[in-house]
Amino acid sequence: MDNKLDWSAFAEQGMGDAYAGIPKQGGDFAKAVAVCIGSGHCERNQRGVMCPSFRITQDPEQSPGGRVRLLKQYLNRDLACEPEPQLMAALDQSMDSCVACKGCKRECESNLDMAQIKAEYLAQKLVQQPLSRRDWLFAHLPQLLYRHRWLGKLIGLRNRAAYLAKLSDHWLGISARIALPELATRRFAPEKRVYYPYQSLSDRPPRSVVLWIDPFTALFHPKQADDALHVLRSAGYVVWLVHPESQADRVLDSGRTLFSKGLIDSARQQASYLLEALAVHVHFERPIIGLEPSSLLMLRDEFLTLGLGEAAEKTAKKALLFEEFLARESQMADFALKLVAEPQSKPLLVHGHCHQKAVGAMKSMRRVLRLVAGLQFKMIESTCCGMAGTFGLESEHIDQAHAMAAQGLLPALAQQTEATIISNGFGCAYQIEQLSGRKPLHLASFLASLIKRPR
């Protein structure tokens, strides 16, 4: 097995342990699979994220532990014989139902990283069979939307013409039961690359930060980028901007969409472009702040598996979610972000992206919201919202996606129909909008609404 990702972090896994159960084939990838000890923790109904597919099916094969059992069977097979069709069908179905939420990476006692295992699995499948039309389209979507603006108009036309929605359902497998996200009327395209604070808030020179804007924020929610810039400048920071069009000859992106479809070589190339653009900021020790959890956290996690060396390691140490940065800075003596809140009339609900939860960033969300005097808010206890990248748009998965949302998210929203909703994930916010008719705010936009705009 020619591994596509770097699994060397698991090289010592199970060494000297006769009961480690490491499969015969797969090298360090097999050792990563074997971190599962079969406790069954992922096959229980409990608090937290893990495991969305098991929760809605109650099928052990649709759990991280079930996937490990099937993978071990596959990796332990006799290579001289073709794998049993029944085993391959079960493995394909089990891996297909995984939404790569990373709940197991945080909540499993062995920190099994099934999201990364799935990426390797998909990459290995591509050695034998080509990517489907739909998955190729979704994988390359950020690049396509920037280079072919007519695609944005086509999305709008598809949403308004039932026959086109049905055609995309039949030909691509994109469900006609859900509208596709539509581009904003403008994209985030700042006039300058560096913005200075509105005013000095301390005696020492202002600190510099990097605000990296991912393509989905830039194309679909440019106001979130504007609001984040406003918050950071109001807090006294010099803000350097890195956005998709920072380099004229390429679209800067994390490569998340490529990685999630198993296109590891393409994701590696995309990651190298972004690392190159961020290198000067890493050199000067500037924090790199991102707004979209699944994109920013690529820098902290998946980039380290792509074999990109020291550049990836140094960048990972500087990468922070918007809420993580503010939560950290709020502990500094000279932090002076002034948030002017009006008397709260509506309840406030906060829904966390699965990847936010996987890195413990919901604690940062709480800390930042507590900076607003008298603010009352509640964190929604739920598993995955079901959108999970493109999972909730796919014809064969839409019923599962809605069932996941119905586990905790939708009941929580139904209990407080007048509540303001904060949700930082692009897919999460869209799922909430589609299934409840309510538009969530990004934390950056909520905070920006509490800051007086300079004249």
For each residue, the residues with C-beta under 8 A, 3 or more apart:
1: 25 26 27 29 75 124
2: 127
3: 6 7 26 27 28 29 120
4: 120 123 124 264 265
5: 29 116 119 120 123 264 305 306 307
6: 3 9 304 305 306 307
7: 3 10 11 27 28 29 31 32 120 305
8: 11 28
9: 6 28
10: 7 13 28 29 31 32 35
11: 7 8 28 31
12: 15
13: 10 20 22 28 31 32 34 35
14: 17 20 21 22 31 34
15: 12
16:
17: 14 20
18:
19:
20: 13 14 17 31 34
21: 14 34 72
22: 13 14 30 31 34
23: 26 30 33 34 71 72 75 76
24: 30 75 76
25: 1 30 75 76 79
26: 1 3 23 29 30 31 33 75
27: 1 3 7 30 31
28: 3 7 8 9 10 11 13 31 32
29: 1 3 5 7 10 26 32 33 117 120
30: 22 23 24 25 26 27 33 34 75
31: 7 10 11 13 14 20 22 26 27 28 34 35
32: 7 10 13 28 29 35 113 116 117
33: 23 26 29 30 36 68 71 72 75 117
34: 13 14 20 21 22 23 30 31 68 72
35: 10 13 31 32 110 111 112
36: 33 64 65 68 108 110 112
37: 109 110
38: 65 68 69
39: 65 109 110
40: 43 44 65
41: 44 50 65 107 108 109
42: 50 51 54 63 64 65 104 107 108
43: 40 51 54 60 63 65 66
44: 40 41
45: 55
46: 50
47: 381
48: 103 106 107 357 383
49: 52 101 102 103 106 107 354 357 358 383 384
50: 41 42 46 54 64 101 103 104 106 107 108 383
51: 42 43 54 55 62 63 64 101 103 104 383
52: 49 55 56 99 101 103 383 384 386 388 404 407
53: 56 57 62 63 97 98 99 400 404
54: 42 43 50 51 57 58 59 60 62 63 66
55: 45 51 52 58 383 404 407
56: 52 53 400 403 404 407
57: 53 54 62 97
58: 54 55
59: 54 62 63 66
60: 43 54 63 65 66
61: 66 67 69 70 90 93 94
62: 51 53 54 57 59 66 93 94 97
63: 42 43 51 53 54 59 60 66 67
64: 36 42 50 51 67 68 98 104 108 112 114
65: 36 38 39 40 41 42 43 60 68 69
66: 43 54 59 60 61 62 63 69 70 94
67: 61 63 64 70 71 91 94 95 98 114 117
68: 33 34 36 38 64 65 71 72 112
69: 38 61 65 66 72 73
70: 61 66 67 73 74 87 90 91 94
71: 23 33 67 68 74 75 91 117 121
72: 21 23 33 34 68 69 75 76
73: 69 70 76 77 87 91
74: 70 71 77 83 87 88 91
75: 1 23 24 25 26 30 33 71 72
76: 23 24 25 72 73
77: 73 74 81 83 84 87
78: 81
79: 25
80:
81: 77 78
82:
83: 74 77 87 88
84: 77 87 88
85: 88 89
86: 89 90
87: 70 73 74 77 83 84 90 91
88: 74 83 84 85 91 92
89: 85 86 92 93
90: 61 70 86 87 93 94
91: 67 70 71 73 74 87 88 94 95
92: 88 89 95 96
93: 61 62 89 90 96 97
94: 61 62 66 67 70 90 91 97 98
95: 67 91 92 98 118 121 122
96: 92 93
97: 53 57 62 93 94 400
98: 53 64 67 94 95 114 115 118
99: 52 53 354 384 386 388 389 391 404
100: 114 115 118 119 260 388 389
101: 49 50 51 52 115 354 355 358 383 384 388
102: 49 105 106 113 114 115 354 355 358
103: 48 49 50 51 52 106 107 354 357 358 383 384
104: 42 50 51 64 107 108 111 112 113 114 115
105: 102 108 111 112 113 114 115 358
106: 48 49 50 102 103 111 357 358 359 360
107: 41 42 48 49 50 103 104
108: 36 41 42 50 64 104 105 111 112
109: 37 39 41
110: 35 36 37 39
111: 35 104 105 106 108
112: 35 36 64 68 104 105 108 117
113: 32 102 104 105 116 117
114: 64 67 98 100 102 104 105 117 118
115: 98 100 101 102 104 105 118 119
116: 5 32 113 119 120 301 302 305
117: 29 32 33 67 71 112 113 114 120 121
118: 95 98 100 114 115 121 122
119: 5 100 115 116 122 123 259 260 262 264 302
120: 3 4 5 7 29 116 117 123 124
121: 71 95 117 118 124 125 262
122: 95 118 119 125 126 261 262
123: 4 5 119 120 126 127 262 263 264
124: 1 4 120 121 127 128 262
125: 121 122 128 129 262
126: 122 123 129 130 131 262 263
127: 2 123 124
128: 124 125
129: 125 126
130: 126
131: 126 135 136 139 261 262 263
132: 135 136 173
133: 136 137 171 172
134: 137 138 172 173 174 394
135: 131 132 138 139 261
136: 131 132 133 139 140 261
137: 133 134 140 141 144 172
138: 134 135 141 257 261 389 390
139: 131 135 136 257 258 260 261 263 266
140: 136 137 143 144 257 258
141: 137 138 144 145 257
142: 145 146 215 216 219 244 251 253 257
143: 140 146 147 251 253
144: 137 140 141 147 148 151
145: 141 142 148 149 151 152 183 215 219
146: 142 143 215 219 244 245 251
147: 143 144 251
148: 144 145 151
149: 145 152 153
150: 153 154
151: 144 145 148 154 155
152: 145 149 155 156 182 183 219
153: 149 150 156 157
154: 150 151 157 158
155: 151 152 158 159 180 181 182 183
156: 152 153 159 160 182 183
157: 153 154 160 161 164
158: 154 155 161 164 165 168 180
159: 155 156 165 179 180 182
160: 156 157
161: 157 158 164 165
162: 165 166 176
163: 166 167
164: 157 158 161 167 168
165: 158 159 161 162 168 169 176
166: 162 163 169 170 176
167: 163 164 170 171
168: 158 164 165 171 172 174 176
169: 165 166 172 173 174 175 176 395
170: 166 167
171: 133 167 168
172: 133 134 137 168 169
173: 132 134 169 394 395 396
174: 134 168 169 180 393 394 395
175: 169 178 393 394 395 398
176: 162 165 166 168 169 395
177: 398
178: 175 392 393 398 434
179: 159 182 434
180: 155 158 159 174 393
181: 155 220 426 430
182: 152 155 156 159 179 220
183: 145 152 155 156 187 219 220
184: 187 219 220 221 222 223
185:
186: 189 222
187: 183 184 218 219 222
188: 213 217 218 219 222 225 226 243
189: 186 218 243 245
190: 193 195 229 241 243
191:
192: 195 241
193: 190 240 241 246
194: 238 239 240 241
195: 190 192 229 233 238 239 241
196: 206 233 238
197: 200 201 206 233 234 235 236 237 238
198: 233 234 454
199: 236
200: 197 206 236
201: 197 206 235 236 334 336
202: 206 236 334 336
203:
204: 334
205:
206: 196 197 200 201 202 236 237 238
207: 236 237 238
208: 237 238 239 240 284 286
209: 232 237 238 239 240 286 287 288 289 325
210: 239 240 241 242 278 281 286 287 288 289
211: 225 228 229 232 239 240 241 242 289
212: 242 243 278 288 289 290 296
213: 188 217 218 225 241 242 243 244 291
214: 217 218 244 253 254 290 291 292 295 296
215: 142 145 146 218 219 244 251 253
216: 142 219 220 221 292 295 426
217: 188 213 214 220 221 222 224 225 291 292 426
218: 187 188 189 213 214 215 222 225 243 244 245
219: 142 145 146 152 183 184 187 188 215 216 222 244
220: 181 182 183 184 216 217 426
221: 184 216 217 224 225 426 442
222: 184 186 187 188 217 218 219 225 226
223: 184 226 227 445
224: 217 221 227 228 291 442 444 445
225: 188 211 213 217 218 221 222 228 229 243 291
226: 188 222 223 229 230 448
227: 223 224 230 231 442 444 445 447 448
228: 211 224 225 231 232 289 291 322 442 444 448
229: 190 195 211 225 226 232 233 239 241
230: 226 227 233 234 448 451 453
231: 227 228 234 235 326 337 444 447 448 451
232: 209 211 228 229 235 237 239 289
233: 195 196 197 198 229 230 236 237 239
234: 197 198 230 231 337 338 451
235: 197 201 231 232 326 329 335 336 337
236: 197 199 200 201 202 206 207 233 336 337
237: 197 206 207 208 209 232 233
238: 194 195 196 197 206 207 208 209
239: 194 195 208 209 210 211 229 232 233
240: 193 194 208 209 210 211 281 286
241: 190 192 193 194 195 210 211 213 229 246
242: 210 211 212 213 246 252 277 278 281 288
243: 188 189 190 212 213 218 225 246 252
244: 142 146 213 214 215 218 219 251 252 253
245: 146 189 218 248 251 252
246: 193 241 242 243 252 277
247: 250 252 273 277
248: 245
249:
250: 247 273
251: 142 143 146 147 215 244 245
252: 242 243 244 245 246 247 273 274 277
253: 142 143 214 215 244 256 257 270 274 295
254: 214 270 271 274 295 296 298 299
255: 258 259 266 267 268 269 270 271 274 298 302
256: 253 259 260 267 294 295 298 302 389
257: 138 139 140 141 142 253 260 261 389
258: 139 140 255 261 263 264 266 267 270
259: 119 255 256 262 263 264 267 298 302
260: 100 119 139 256 257 389 390
261: 122 131 135 136 138 139 257 258
262: 119 121 122 123 124 125 126 131 259
263: 123 126 131 139 258 259 266 267
264: 4 5 119 123 258 259 267 268 306
265: 4 268 269
266: 139 255 258 263 269 270
267: 255 256 258 259 263 264 270 271 302 306
268: 255 264 265 271 272 306 307 308
269: 255 265 266 272 273
270: 253 254 255 258 266 267 273 274
271: 254 255 267 268 274 275 298 302 303 306 308 312
272: 268 269 275 276 308
273: 247 250 252 269 270 276 277
274: 252 253 254 255 270 271 277 278 299
275: 271 272 278 279 303 308 311 312 315
276: 272 273 279
277: 242 246 247 252 273 274
278: 210 212 242 274 275 281 282 288 315
279: 275 276 282 283 311
280: 283 284
281: 210 240 242 278 284 286 288 318
282: 278 279 285 286 288 311 314 315 318
283: 279 280
284: 208 280 281
285: 282 318
286: 208 209 210 240 281 282 318
287: 209 210 318 320 325
288: 209 210 212 242 278 281 282 296 299 315 318 319 320
289: 209 210 211 212 228 232 296 320 321 322 325
290: 212 214 293 295 296 297 299 319 320 321 322
291: 213 214 217 224 225 228 296 321 322 424 442 444
292: 214 216 217 295 296 424 425 426
293: 290 296 297 321 353 355 356 361 424 425
294: 256 297 298 353 355 389 425 426 427
295: 214 216 253 254 256 290 292 298
296: 212 214 254 288 289 290 291 292 293 299 300 319 320 321
297: 290 293 294 300 301 302 319 321 355 358 359
298: 254 255 256 259 271 294 295 301 302 303
299: 254 274 288 290 296 303 312 315 316 319
300: 296 297 303 304 316 319 359
301: 116 297 298 304 305 316
302: 116 119 255 256 259 267 271 297 298 305 306
303: 271 275 298 299 300 306 308 312 315 316
304: 6 300 301 308 312 313 316
305: 5 6 7 116 301 302
306: 5 6 264 267 268 271 302 303 312
307: 5 6 268
308: 268 271 272 275 303 304 311 312
309: 312 313
310: 313 314
311: 275 279 282 308 314 315
312: 271 275 299 303 304 306 308 309 315 316
313: 304 309 310 316 317
314: 282 310 311 317 318
315: 275 278 282 288 299 303 311 312 318 319
316: 299 300 301 303 304 312 313 319
317: 313 314
318: 281 282 285 286 287 288 314 315
319: 288 290 296 297 299 300 315 316
320: 287 288 289 290 296 324 325 328
321: 289 290 291 293 296 297 324 325 356 359 361 364 424
322: 228 289 290 291 325 326 424 443 444
323: 326 327 356 361 364 365 368 424 443
324: 320 321 327 328 361 364
325: 209 287 289 320 321 322 328 329
326: 231 235 322 323 329 330 337 364 368 371 447
327: 323 324 330 331 363 364 365 367 368
328: 320 324 325 331 332 364
329: 235 325 326 332 335
330: 326 327 335 337 367 368 371
331: 327 328 335
332: 328 329 335
333:
334: 201 202 204
335: 235 329 330 331 332
336: 201 202 235 236
337: 231 234 235 236 326 330 371 451
338: 234 451 452
339: 371 372 373 447 450 451
340: 450 451 452
341: 344 372 373 374 375 450
342:
343: 374
344: 341 348 374 375 376
345:
346: 418 419 420
347: 376 377 378 416 418 419 420
348: 344 369 375 376 377 378 419 420 421 422
349: 377 378 379 380 412 413 416 419 420 421 422
350: 362 365 369 377 378 379 380 421 422 423
351: 380 382 385 409 421 422 423 425 428 432 440
352: 356 357 361 362 365 379 380 423 424 425
353: 293 294 356 357 423 424 425 427 428
354: 49 99 101 102 103 357 358 384 388 425
355: 101 102 293 294 297 358 359 425
356: 293 321 323 352 353 359 361 362 365 424 425
357: 48 49 103 106 352 353 354 360 361 362
358: 49 101 102 103 105 106 297 354 355
359: 106 297 300 321 355 356
360: 106 357 363 364
361: 293 321 323 324 352 356 357 364 365
362: 350 352 356 357 365 366 379
363: 327 360 366 367
364: 321 323 324 326 327 328 360 361 367 368
365: 323 327 350 352 356 361 362 368 369 379 422 424 443
366: 362 363 369 370 379
367: 327 330 363 364 370 371
368: 323 326 327 330 364 365 371 443 447
369: 348 350 365 366 372 375 377 443
370: 366 367 375
371: 326 330 337 339 367 368
372: 339 341 369 375 450
373: 339 341
374: 341 343 344
375: 341 344 348 369 370 372
376: 344 347 348
377: 347 348 349 350 369 422
378: 347 348 349 350
379: 349 350 352 362 365 366
380: 349 350 351 352 408 409 412 413
381: 47 408 412
382: 351 385 407 408 409 412
383: 48 49 50 51 52 55 101 103 404 407 408
384: 49 52 99 101 103 354 388 404
385: 351 382 388 392 404 405 409 425 427 428 431 432
386: 52 99 391 392 400 401 402 403 404 405 431
387: 391 392 393 401 427 428 430 431
388: 52 99 100 101 354 384 385 391 392 401 404 427
389: 99 100 138 256 257 260 294 427
390: 138 260 393 394
391: 99 386 387 388 394 397 400 401
392: 178 385 386 387 388 397 398 401 402 427 431
393: 174 175 178 180 387 390 398
394: 134 173 174 175 390 391 397 398
395: 169 173 174 175 176 398
396: 173
397: 391 392 394 400 401
398: 175 177 178 392 393 394 395 401 402
399: 402 403
400: 53 56 97 386 391 397 403 404
401: 386 387 388 391 392 397 398 404 405 431
402: 386 392 398 399 405 406 435
403: 56 386 399 400 406 407
404: 52 53 55 56 99 383 384 385 386 388 400 401 407
405: 385 386 401 402 409 410 431 435
406: 402 403 409 410 411
407: 52 55 56 382 383 403 404
408: 380 381 382 383 411 412
409: 351 380 382 385 405 406 412 413 431 432
410: 405 406 413 414 435 436
411: 406 408 414 415
412: 349 380 381 382 408 409 415 416
413: 349 380 409 410 416 417 419 421 432 436 438
414: 410 411 417 436
415: 411 412
416: 347 349 412 413 419
417: 413 414
418: 346 347
419: 346 347 348 349 413 416
420: 346 347 348 349 441 446
421: 348 349 350 351 413 432 438 439 440 441
422: 348 349 350 351 365 377 440 441 442 443 446
423: 350 351 352 353 428 429 432 440 441 442
424: 291 292 293 321 322 323 352 353 356 365 428 429 442 443
425: 292 293 294 351 352 353 354 355 356 385 428 429
426: 181 216 217 220 221 292 294 429 430
427: 294 353 385 387 388 389 392 430 431
428: 351 353 385 387 423 424 425 431 432 440
429: 423 424 425 426 432 433 439 440 442
430: 181 387 426 427 433 434
431: 385 386 387 392 401 405 409 427 428 434 435
432: 351 385 409 413 421 423 428 429 435 436 438 439 440
433: 429 430 436 437 438 439 440
434: 178 179 430 431
435: 402 405 410 431 432
436: 410 413 414 432 433
437: 433
438: 413 421 432 433
439: 421 429 432 433
440: 351 421 422 423 428 429 432 433
441: 420 421 422 423 445 446 449
442: 221 224 227 228 291 422 423 424 429 445 446
443: 322 323 365 368 369 422 424 446 447
444: 224 227 228 231 291 322 447 448
445: 223 224 227 441 442 448 449
446: 420 422 441 442 443 449 450
447: 227 231 326 339 368 443 444 450 451
448: 226 227 228 230 231 444 445 451
449: 441 445 446
450: 339 340 341 372 446 447
451: 230 231 234 337 338 339 340 447 448
452: 338 340
453: 230
454: 198
455:
